[in-house]
Amino acid sequence: MKRFICEPLRTVETEKGGVPVSFKWKGAEYRVASVLRQWQDYDYSPLVHKKTWRTRRHRNYFRIRTDSGEAFEMYCDRGTKLDDKKHWVLASELGDGVE
């Protein structure tokens, strides 16, 4: 069963290209064993009144499995400029049987 989390992650290690390899959440470190799926989101929030490139989301989503068997969905909010600080969010914990 999927459990909604939506908590910011302060420590995420990535490989070249921005794919996560480990992250810390609630004092524990999780190592990414495999990326099950990844996709990008360039859509607009339903709250946006004026749709421009600056008001679009710029997120990279990852569905991952850790080396201890848990499956999570997380995303990196990249911002609108190349030098913007990246914000990582742990979106949800996925139940058993996720591939």
C-alpha positions in Angstrom: 0.0 0.0 0.0 1.3 3.4 -0.9 2.0 5.9 2.0 2.2 9.6 1.3 5.2 11.3 2.9 6.1 14.5 1.1 9.0 15.5 3.3 12.1 17.5 2.1 15.4 15.6 2.1 18.5 17.6 3.1 21.1 15.0 2.2 20.9 13.3 -1.2 24.0 11.9 -3.0 23.7 11.7 -6.8 25.8 10.3 -9.6 26.5 12.2 -12.8 23.2 13.1 -14.4 21.4 13.6 -11.1 20.4 10.1 -10.4 20.2 9.5 -6.6 22.5 6.9 -5.1 21.8 7.5 -1.4 19.7 9.7 0.9 19.2 10.3 4.6 15.7 10.4 6.1 14.7 10.5 9.8 18.3 9.8 10.9 18.8 6.7 8.7 20.8 6.4 5.5 19.3 4.6 2.5 21.4 3.3 -0.4 19.7 3.1 -3.8 20.0 -0.4 -5.2 18.0 0.2 -8.4 16.1 2.9 -10.2 12.8 1.3 -11.2 11.5 4.2 -13.2 12.3 7.9 -13.8 10.4 10.7 -15.6 10.3 14.5 -15.8 7.4 16.8 -15.0 7.2 20.1 -16.8 3.5 20.7 -16.1 1.8 23.7 -14.4 0.4 23.8 -10.9 -3.4 24.2 -11.0 -2.9 27.3 -8.8 -0.9 29.1 -11.6 -2.8 31.9 -13.3 -0.3 32.9 -15.9 1.4 30.0 -17.7 5.0 30.9 -18.6 8.3 28.9 -18.5 9.0 30.5 -15.1 5.8 29.1 -13.5 6.2 25.6 -14.8 7.4 22.8 -12.6 10.9 21.5 -13.4 11.1 18.2 -11.6 12.8 14.9 -12.1 11.0 11.9 -10.5 12.5 8.6 -9.4 10.9 5.4 -8.3 13.7 3.6 -6.5 14.4 0.4 -4.4 16.9 0.6 -1.6 19.5 -2.1 -0.8 17.3 -3.1 2.2 14.2 -3.7 0.0 12.1 -0.6 0.5 10.6 1.2 -2.5 10.1 5.0 -2.6 9.2 7.7 -5.0 11.2 10.9 -4.7 11.7 13.9 -6.9 14.2 16.7 -7.4 12.8 20.2 -8.0 15.4 21.8 -10.2 14.1 25.3 -10.3 14.0 27.4 -13.4 17.7 28.4 -13.8 20.8 26.2 -14.2 22.4 27.5 -11.0 19.2 27.2 -8.9 19.6 25.1 -5.7 18.1 21.7 -6.1 15.3 20.7 -3.7 14.8 16.9 -3.1 11.5 15.6 -1.7 10.6 12.1 -0.6 7.1 11.8 -2.0 5.9 8.4 -0.9 6.8 5.0 0.3 5.5 2.3 -2.0 4.1 -1.0 -0.9 5.2 -4.5 -1.7 5.1 -5.8 -5.3 6.3 -2.5 -6.9 8.5 -3.0 -10.0 
